[in-house]
Amino acid sequence: MLGLHPYVWAWILFQASVVAIGIAVAFAHATADGSGGEPVPVLV
């Protein structure tokens, strides 16, 4: 689309996915109801 190499796009998508997972995990912990939620496995 912008003339970037596939490797560059793969790196950008990888970074975006890592950030998205981090936000999702943080959001899940932030919204825990304090019932001792199960630990979230982070597969990185």
C-alpha positions as CSV (number, residue, x, y, z in Angstrom):
1,M,0.0,0.0,0.0
2,L,2.7,2.4,1.0
3,G,5.5,0.6,-0.9
4,L,6.9,-1.0,2.3
5,H,8.5,-4.4,2.2
6,P,6.4,-7.4,3.5
7,Y,9.0,-7.7,6.3
8,V,8.3,-4.2,7.4
9,W,4.5,-4.8,7.4
10,A,5.0,-8.1,9.3
11,W,7.1,-6.2,11.9
12,I,4.4,-3.4,12.2
13,L,1.6,-6.0,12.6
14,F,3.7,-7.9,15.1
15,Q,4.2,-4.8,17.2
16,A,0.6,-3.8,16.9
17,S,-0.5,-7.3,18.1
18,V,1.9,-7.1,21.1
19,V,0.5,-3.8,22.1
20,A,-3.1,-5.0,21.6
21,I,-2.4,-8.1,23.8
22,G,-0.8,-5.9,26.4
23,I,-3.8,-3.5,26.5
24,A,-6.2,-6.5,26.6
25,V,-4.3,-8.1,29.5
26,A,-4.1,-4.8,31.4
27,F,-7.8,-4.1,30.8
28,A,-8.7,-7.6,32.0
29,H,-6.7,-7.1,35.2
30,A,-8.1,-3.6,35.7
31,T,-11.7,-4.8,35.4
32,A,-11.2,-7.8,37.7
33,D,-14.0,-8.0,40.2
34,G,-11.5,-8.9,42.9
35,S,-12.6,-12.6,43.1
36,G,-9.1,-13.8,42.6
37,G,-9.3,-14.2,38.8
38,E,-7.3,-16.8,37.1
39,P,-3.8,-15.7,35.9
40,V,-3.8,-14.9,32.2
41,P,-1.3,-16.9,30.2
42,V,0.8,-14.5,28.0
43,L,2.1,-16.3,24.9
44,V,4.8,-14.1,23.6
